[in-house]
Amino acid sequence: MAENGERIKELEGLITLHQKLYYNAQPAISDEEFDILWSELEDLDPSNPLLAVIGRDRVDGWPKAEHLIPMGSQSKATDSDEFTAWALKNPFSPYIVQYKLDGASIELQYREGLLEKAVTRGDGKVGDEITANVRKMRGAIPKLSESFTGGVRGEVLMSRAIHAASYSDKANCRNAANGLMKRKDGEGSGDLDIICYDARGFITIQGKQVSPFTDELGKLEWLKSGGFTVVRTELFQDVASIVEYRAKVMALRPSLAYDIDGLVVKGGEIDEEDLAKPRPEKQIAFKFSPEEAVTTLLAVEWSESGSLYTPIGVVEPVRLAGTTVQRANLCNPDMIRSMDLRIGSHVVITKRGEIIPKIEVLVDNPANSGLIMQPLVCGSCGAFLVDEGSRLFCPNELCPKKELHRIEKWLTILDVRGFGTALAGRLFASGKVRTVADLYRLDAASLEFMERMGPVLARKLLRNLRKTEELDLAEFIAAFDIEGVGLLVAEKLVRSGFDSLGKLLAAREEELVTIDGIAETMAGTIVGGLAAVRDEMREVVDLGFVLIKAPARPEGPTGALAGMSFCFTGELTSIKRAEAEKRVRALGGTAKGAVTADLNFLVTNEPGSGSSKNKKAREYGVKILSESEFLSILGGRG
């Protein structure tokens, strides 16, 4: 917590400094970098007063003027999940989607159709009046055809062509435009453009003041009819179409005449009450992020782990969040099919706190793109692979690759010290260990053949391995890594009356389908999987080093944590995740592998990280606990 406090103070200082530099036309970092600082402060301290402050112009020498249109700050989304969450709360039809121009905001103030003042953003209420410079800019209309009194809001921009030809010494178009628009001598103002997107005011008809437009689309038409250049605008009926459009715009960005840093999405109704808020709720900036880019899918490799075959995309190298990325997660066959991905597809790739970046959206498929081929048979045993959409796997429980994975999982669940995956792999490759039961048949002599394995270490490993362990029946079943039978399914079987190993091994499909949540396909998988390893299970029990606990027979959920669910993410320091989950279950709670709307607690030592679990927890309102808070719950409920 103390570390958070220090980081909050550091963020306050950085944000204040860069706001000041930005509004003095001397920005030192990009908008994306500023947004990262802002988002981190929002995560660590959502009620921080600085978040309500827009920033103030500090430039001396220009007269001040009040705005006619409030220039608040926009809410932001930097990925499809955040945008979708906003859209669900704002189901507009249609959605108005506009380019988010990357320039400097300006308000053109008119009286009876004549341009009277031009005012910078400033603090959102008061800005610098730079009318003399604005009159020289392209897009500033000095006289309108009707007697409009009010404000027109737009963005001061420098085109990429002008920047390349005359201002390449400036870091980018935005920096160059910010510097020129406030020069006291007005030099260079003629190289700037104004593109408009908002207005508020009235015209007088028969002595009455009326607005010349009634909705957002009418506002844009009125701006165009008055001679203003207006922002690129599209209409969409659904969220998915906006996400796809954003991906296509990302690919177009390098060819656009002006810099943009995202999209602005809003509804068609003019809601003056919402627009007056410091951060309007009915519009959002769907921004591009330094953690995403457009690239090309060059190939697909199929990573093998146990029985699973997981597609990994090989992409054209691209810089992402400061690193060069060449590989991206494709998750499963369904994702490839649903996105219509092909070799040669142009895609949006993201890296948001994940170890492996992920392909998020298809931009387009060029004419020469080719089909993605997926493996048909297991490379280890030759069995035909099963494509369930959400996973591609080898169904053979006795596949050599599956057997090795089972041994590794067994050692992990029992937390046998000294037996890592490397040693298990070498024992398996040597033929000395081919099943879980074979582990308990090892002796010191059979271990000493391993590289740098002396008799002392061999005996120590055997003691660790042969230490008598007690497992719940569900844990015992899950440790055998049967396809489709994880801990939650195993617990469901035990609760349904299959509470001994004998009963489970004798279970028939027609009995299992009566259990809520187990359909025919899963019932067949369970029965077939148990049949494949029944002899191995019995051997392990008969060897005497693993005992299966007698099941408790409560009338309903009991224990201090009954009815509570926990999910763990990130690294725990004082307890292993498997042990933490085990203690939750021992107290009657549920340990989940994912964050869902009905989860009670997410346990993490990095609550401010951008991981998908943290984001979902915040979205669903799930309480986030630190490791120490979790342990105090255990201690208080033991």
C-alpha positions, -999 to 999 in steps of 0.1 A, spaced: 0 0 0 29 23 8 43 16 -26 10 26 -42 10 59 -23 44 68 -36 34 59 -71 3 80 -69 23 110 -59 48 104 -87 19 101 -112 3 133 -99 36 151 -105 41 137 -140 5 144 -151 7 180 -138 40 186 -155 29 172 -189 -4 190 -188 15 222 -183 39 214 -212 11 204 -235 -9 236 -229 22 257 -234 28 241 -268 59 222 -256 47 186 -252 74 162 -241 55 129 -245 29 115 -269 -9 115 -262 -7 77 -258 21 80 -232 0 106 -213 -31 83 -215 -10 55 -199 -1 77 -170 -37 89 -166 -51 53 -168 -26 41 -141 -37 69 -118 -74 60 -124 -66 24 -115 -46 32 -83 -68 61 -71 -101 65 -89 -112 94 -67 -80 114 -71 -90 151 -75 -65 155 -103 -86 133 -125 -113 160 -125 -88 187 -136 -84 194 -173 -54 216 -171 -49 253 -177 -33 274 -203 -2 290 -188 9 310 -219 12 347 -211 4 375 -235 -29 363 -250 -62 376 -236 -85 351 -219 -120 343 -230 -148 320 -217 -161 292 -238 -197 290 -251 -194 252 -254 -180 232 -225 -148 215 -234 -147 186 -210 -126 155 -212 -138 124 -229 -140 90 -214 -116 66 -230 -115 29 -241 -84 14 -255 -96 -21 -262 -128 -38 -275 -137 -51 -240 -137 -16 -225 -156 -2 -255 -182 -30 -254 -188 -24 -217 -196 13 -225 -217 4 -255 -239 -20 -235 -247 9 -212 -254 32 -242 -273 11 -269 -277 38 -295 -292 33 -330 -273 43 -349 -239 49 -334 -222 80 -349 -185 72 -353 -160 99 -361 -122 102 -365 -106 114 -333 -84 142 -346 -50 145 -330 -45 183 -329 -55 212 -306 -91 221 -297 -104 254 -308 -138 272 -304 -149 297 -330 -174 321 -315 -199 339 -338 -222 369 -333 -249 375 -359 -229 353 -383 -196 371 -379 -165 354 -364 -159 374 -332 -134 352 -312 -114 320 -315 -105 305 -281 -82 276 -272 -93 248 -249 -75 260 -218 -91 246 -186 -123 236 -204 -141 268 -194 -116 296 -202 -89 296 -228 -66 320 -248 -82 341 -274 -60 337 -306 -85 351 -331 -59 369 -352 -40 337 -359 -71 317 -365 -84 341 -392 -53 330 -413 -61 293 -409 -78 273 -436 -113 263 -425 -120 294 -403 -152 309 -419 -152 347 -412 -188 352 -422 -217 328 -423 -247 330 -446 -271 332 -417 -272 352 -385 -259 324 -362 -248 334 -327 -229 307 -308 -199 285 -309 -184 260 -334 -159 236 -321 -131 221 -341 -95 209 -341 -64 229 -353 -43 205 -374 -12 204 -396 -14 180 -425 13 154 -429 23 169 -463 29 203 -448 48 188 -419 71 168 -442 77 198 -465 83 226 -440 84 214 -404 102 181 -403 124 194 -375 93 191 -352 86 157 -337 51 154 -352 22 174 -367 6 180 -334 37 195 -318 42 217 -349 6 229 -349 6 237 -312 36 258 -316 24 278 -346 -12 285 -334 1 306 -305 29 325 -321 25 362 -313 36 372 -348 11 348 -364 38 333 -386 29 299 -400 -8 301 -391 -17 298 -427 -1 264 -428 -28 251 -404 -63 237 -410 -94 236 -389 -118 206 -390 -150 210 -371 -173 185 -353 -196 204 -329 -217 235 -326 -241 252 -302 -261 284 -307 -291 299 -324 -305 318 -353 -333 344 -351 -365 336 -370 -394 360 -367 -380 374 -335 -375 339 -319 -342 323 -311 -341 287 -325 -314 262 -330 -305 255 -366 -303 218 -359 -321 192 -338 -297 163 -336 -260 154 -341 -264 144 -377 -283 176 -384 -255 195 -367 -229 181 -391 -251 189 -421 -255 225 -409 -217 228 -404 -211 215 -440 -237 239 -454 -220 268 -437 -187 260 -455 -169 243 -426 -147 213 -432 -162 185 -410 -147 154 -395 -150 120 -413 -182 104 -400 -198 70 -404 -229 53 -390 -231 18 -375 -258 -3 -359 -238 -27 -338 -207 -29 -316 -189 -56 -337 -191 -34 -368 -174 -5 -349 -146 -28 -337 -140 -40 -372 -141 -4 -386 -116 7 -360 -92 -21 -372 -95 -10 -408 -89 27 -398 -58 16 -379 -45 1 -411 -53 33 -430 -36 56 -405 -3 60 -423 -21 71 -455 -44 97 -440 -38 134 -446 -40 142 -409 -30 124 -377 -58 107 -357 -55 88 -324 -87 69 -324 -125 72 -329 -152 92 -312 -184 72 -307 -217 88 -297 -255 87 -302 -276 109 -324 -294 128 -297 -281 162 -284 -281 158 -246 -271 192 -233 -271 180 -197 -246 152 -205 -224 175 -226 -221 199 -196 -205 172 -175 -167 173 -170 -166 139 -186 -198 132 -207 -211 97 -204 -229 94 -237 -198 96 -259 -164 79 -257 -130 81 -273 -122 46 -286 -85 52 -288 -56 35 -305 -30 22 -281 8 18 -281 0 -18 -272 -16 -26 -305 -6 -25 -342 -16 -38 -376 5 -66 -391 3 -96 -414 -2 -132 -405 26 -152 -421 21 -187 -408 4 -207 -381 23 -232 -358 5 -257 -336 19 -258 -301 15 -292 -283 10 -294 -246 -3 -327 -233 -32 -336 -255 -39 -300 -267 -28 -285 -300 -29 -247 -297 -25 -224 -328 2 -197 -326 4 -171 -353 37 -161 -368 34 -125 -379 54 -99 -397 76 -83 -371 61 -52 -356 69 -29 -327 45 -32 -298 48 -15 -264 85 -11 -269 93 -46 -280 94 -64 -314 67 -90 -317 67 -119 -341 43 -144 -325 7 -141 -313 -18 -163 -296 -47 -176 -318 -64 -194 -289 -83 -222 -307 -98 -234 -341 -131 -215 -335 -112 -182 -333 -96 -188 -366 -129 -198 -383 -150 -170 -367 -125 -143 -377 -120 -159 -412 -82 -157 -406 -59 -168 -434 -23 -169 -442 -17 -134 -454 -45 -118 -434 -40 -82 -422 -48 -83 -385 -47 -61 -353 -24 -76 -327 -24 -65 -291 -3 -69 -260 -21 -59 -228 -2 -73 -199 -2 -108 -215 30 -128 -220 21 -137 -256 4 -110 -277 -30 -119 -292 -46 -114 -326 -78 -94 -319 -94 -84 -351 -92 -92 -388 -86 -61 -410 -89 -77 -444 -79 -107 -465 -59 -99 -496 -67 -117 -528 -36 -139 -525 -43 -151 -489 -44 -188 -482 -62 -212 -460 -48 -222 -426 -42 -259 -424 -46 -276 -390 -32 -310 -381 -55 -340 -385 -37 -367 -365 -16 -368 -334 21 -367 -341 29 -390 -311 3 -418 -314 -13 -414 -348 -49 -410 -334 -73 -387 -352 -75 -354 -334 -108 -341 -321 -118 -306 -331 -143 -293 -306 -140 -257 -318 -128 -244 -285 -99 -269 -285 -81 -294 -307 -69 -324 -289 -57 -360 -291 -84 -383 -275 -61 -412 -267 -56 -412 -230 -26 -436 -234 -8 -414 -260 29 -411 -249 27 -374 -250 -4 -375 -228 12 -399 -204 42 -375 -199 19 -346 -193 0 -367 -167 32 -375 -149 41 -338 -149 7 -328 -136 8 -354 -109 41 -342 -96 29 -306 -97 -3 -313 -78 15 -333 -51 42 -307 -51 70 -333 -50 102 -313 -42 131 -318 -66 110 -335 -93 107 -308 -119 94 -312 -155 130 -315 -168 137 -346 -146 103 -361 -154 110 -357 -191 144 -374 -188 130 -403 -168 102 -407 -194 126 -406 -224 148 -432 -207 118 -456 -204 122 -459 -166 90 -440 -159 61 -444 -184 31 -441 -159 24 -424 -126 27 -457 -109 62 -461 -123 73 -432 -102 68 -452 -70 87 -482 -84 119 -461 -88 149 -469 -65 181 -450 -58 201 -471 -83 176 -463 -112 180 -426 -104 218 -425 -102 222 -429 -139 209 -393 -144 235 -366 -151 250 -353 -118 227 -375 -98 246 -390 -69 234 -414 -43 226 -388 -17 204 -367 -40 188 -399 -54 178 -410 -19 165 -375 -10 143 -374 -41 129 -408 -33 120 -397 3 102 -367 -11 84 -388 -36 74 -416 -12 62 -393 16 27 -405 23 1 -381 8 -36 -378 15 -58 -366 -14 -95 -359 -17 -110 -383 -43 -117 -353 -66 -80 -342 -64 -69 -377 -71 -91 -380 -102 -81 -345 -115 -44 -353 -110 -46 -380 -136 -53 -353 -163 -82 -371 -180 -95 -352 -209 -124 -330 -199 -122 -341 -162 -107 -312 -142 -112 -306 -105 -146 -289 -108 -160 -318 -129 -144 -343 -105 -160 -325 -75 -193 -326 -92 -191 -364 -97 -182 -369 -60 -210 -347 -48 -234 -366 -70 -228 -399 -51 -198 -413 -69 -178 -408 -38 -153 -438 -39 -128 -448 -65 -147 -481 -71 -180 -463 -77 -164 -439 -102 -146 -466 -121 -179 -486 -124 -200 -456 -135 -220 -459 -167 -228 -432 -192 -265 -434 -185 -259 -427 -148 -236 -397 -154 -260 -379 -178 -285 -376 -149 -260 -352 -132 -267 -315 -138 -243 -301 -164 -230 -334 -178 -244 -341 -213 -240 -373 -233 -207 -363 -250 -191 -354 -217 -204 -386 -200 -188 -407 -227 -155 -388 -224 -155 -394 -186 -163 -431 -188 -138 -437 -216 -111 -416 -199 -115 -435 -165 -115 -468 -183 -81 -460 -200 -63 -453 -167 -83 -475 -143 -54 -500 -139 -29 -472 -134 -51 -456 -107 -54 -489 -88 -17 -495 -91 -10 -461 -75 -34 -468 -46 -21 -504 -41 15 -491 -38 5 -475 -6 21 -440 -9 -11 -422 -18 -42 -424 4 -77 -413 -7 -95 -395 21 -129 -408 32 -155 -383 18 -174 -360 41 -211 -364 39 -227 -330 47 -263 -321 40 -252 -290 21 -221 -268 17 -203 -264 50 -172 -247 62 -163 -211 70 -159 -202 33 -191 -221 21 -207 -202 -7 -176 -180 -14 -156 -182 -46 -120 -172 -52 -98 -168 -82 -60 -163 -81 -38 -144 -106 -2 -134 -106 26 -147 -83 19 -154 -47 49 -151 -24 41 -169 9 19 -197 -4 17 -216 -37 -14 -211 -58 -23 -249 -56 -20 -248 -18 -42 -216 -16 -69 -232 -38 -67 -264 -16 -72 -244 16 -102 -226 1 -118 -259 -9 -110 -273 26 -130 -245 41 -160 -251 18 -152 -225 -7 -148 -227 -45 -115 -221 -64 -122 -208 -99 -98 -205 -128 -114 -175 -144 -131 -142 -134 -169 -144 -139 -198 -122 -129 -206 -144 -99 -170 -145 -85 -166 -132 -50 -129 -125 -47 -99 -120 -70 -66 -125 -52 -36 -107 -66 -5 -89 -55 -7 -66 -86 -41 -49 -84 -30 -21 -107 -18 -43 -135 -36 -44 -169 -41 -81 -169 -74 -95 -183 -84 -109 -149 -79 -75 -132 -99 -57 -159 -128 -82 -157 -128 -80 -119 -132 -42 -121 -159 -45 -148 -179 -70 -128 -174 -53 -95 -155 -83 -80 -137 -75 -48 -99 -76 -52 -78 -89 -23 -41 -88 -17 -23 -120 -6 -21 -107 29 -58 -99 30 -66 -134 17 -44 -150 43 -60 -130 70 -94 -144 59 -80 -179 61 -65 -171 95 -98 -157 108 -118 -186 95 -96 -215 103 
